[in-house]
Amino acid sequence: MSKQVYDGVVIGAGQHGLVLSSYLARQGLKILLVERRLNYGGGLSTEEVTAPGFYHNLHSINHFSISSTPWFRDLNLQAKTRYITPRYEFAQPHTDGTALVFSRDLDETVHNIARFSQKDAATFKEWNVKAEEMTRRIFLKERFSEPLSEAARAELLSKTTLGSEFLALTGRQPGDVVEELFEDERVKVLFLFKLSLFGTVLHEALGAPSPLGSLIRAFDLATGYELCEGGSFNLARGLMETFLEHGGHYVNQTEVDHIVVENGRATTVEFRNRPAVAVRGFVASALDVHQTFQNLLGSQHQPAPFVQKVNDFKDTAWTLVGVHLALKEAPQYRSAEFDPNVNQALKYNIGSETLASLNAAHQDVIDGRIPREVQFGAGALSVLDPKQAPDGRHTAYAWHIAPFAPDGDPANLKAAETEMTDAIMAKWREYAPNMTPDNVIASYTYTAADYSVHLPNMRNGDIFMGALTSDQVLHNHFGYRTPVPNVYYAGSGAHPNGAITGGAGYITAGIIANDLGLQPWWTPLNAETELAGLTDG
């Protein structure tokens, strides 16, 4: 029996696979999107793991400026998926009853900082203006473009004052800048928390430059995190609907065995549980680096230096312990007497009020221990999005860092679930006294011991699918072309790397269309063009 033939096969129906497939299906290509799991979406996961009607986002929760991305606009996703932009993005309650709250409004945020330090407030205001211009004119343009070489990027950016300042800032260690600019300890802590994804990448942020621009983003209020209404899965749903509407073919519970390469080109995709399909155009993997190049595309098709690059690819050195709660009432912080808006924020820093405590927790992770300092990121999404819980009830979550193998054994992470959950809840009650056992309808603790199995992309519990270090980002990233000309890599090891961006799928779609000699129906962003047009003033 002859094989079914497709213009392209996309492996993995997570964010990047969905974006890539949607673009090329709308281009008129016959695209097959395959997914090993029952459900699509990857980290865009929303599940009822505690009690019926309580929706929990087990992986991706807060999405950075998704509704402003080129692919969200191009694919008209606003017609299918709604995003909520909270006024209060970050909050940090303190045990003395005060709280530091960051608003989208600059004057309000400056006022809030000034309650702790007039000098720090003035510093933030000065840097905010510059940071938002850098984000708008440089960071977001590069984020959705194929990275330039280091030399070409430096040459273009150095032609303007704004570009030169951007280059200088991304070459500095954020920890040094925070110490240099701010005087109040609590301002410093929230700032580091803001720039390092709930403080989770703190040890990387403190000890290395920030080539991706995290330092600039920390001063930016206009471009921030949003909440997908009804749950993160609704972004995946909107993308899948778009893909299918344009003639895409989707199959789930289908595991790829390997990509067949003949005469230097991919010709067939072999599956473990269904008939193989033939490929006339391309194969694209939206999986992680190791699965793609070690499992699906044999090393015999890769030159030795490339094989070594794959072997050397580093995972993120920490994992997340997620505690997901179905609640009778949302957390009520004692600090609300100081600032009522503390109860309305999207993201919270709980338990860390000094640099010493923040550093101690992260040092424990580096040393392979479960942190003795309990400090975590948190949120009560149903306060901002009532669709995520039954009427009058609420959901909340806490994310705490931990090593993948405490004391050298991954089994120790699973064994510590109850102890860590209890410690997190006890710490939370210090700030929100109503977080008592009788307020909790049900809870679910989710660690890397489970999610690394459910989502093999997250090898060793790495939620980013690759460490965000300078040797693995921008021009050092892993996308998009591979040693086999018609095989492409569009996973999170490719720029703009981990977290929900859709960027690798978006960029790869443009590259594939160009390589196939097609005129894209959209206008792909081009970093060289964008940066060449950068002017001062």
Secondary structure, DSSP 4 states (H G I P E B T S, - for coil): -PPEEEEEEEE--SHHHHHHHHHHHHTT--EEEE-SSSS--TT--EE--SSTT--EESS--EEESGGGSHHHHHTTGGGT--EE--SEEEEEE-TTS-EEEEESSHHHHHHHHHTT-HHHHHHHHHHHHHHHHHIIIIIHHHHTSPPPPHHHHHHHHTTSHHHHHHHHHHTS-HHHHHHHH---HHHHHHHHHHHTTTTTTHHHHHHS--TT-HHHHHH-SSS-EEEETT-THHHHHHHHHHHHHTT-EEE-S--EEEEEEETTEEEEEEESSS--EEEEEEEEE-S-HHIIIIIIS-GGGS-HHHHHHHHHPPPPS-EEEEEEEEESS----GGGGT-GGGGG-SEEEES--SHHHHHHHHHHHHTT---SS--EEEE-HHHH-GGGS-TT-EEEEEEEEE-SSGGG-THHHHHTHHHHHHHHHHHHHHH-TT-SGGGEEEEEEE-HHHHHHH-TTSGGG-TTSS---GGGSGGGS--EE-SSTTEEE-STTSTT-SSS--HHHHHHHHHHHHHTT---SS----HHHHHHT----
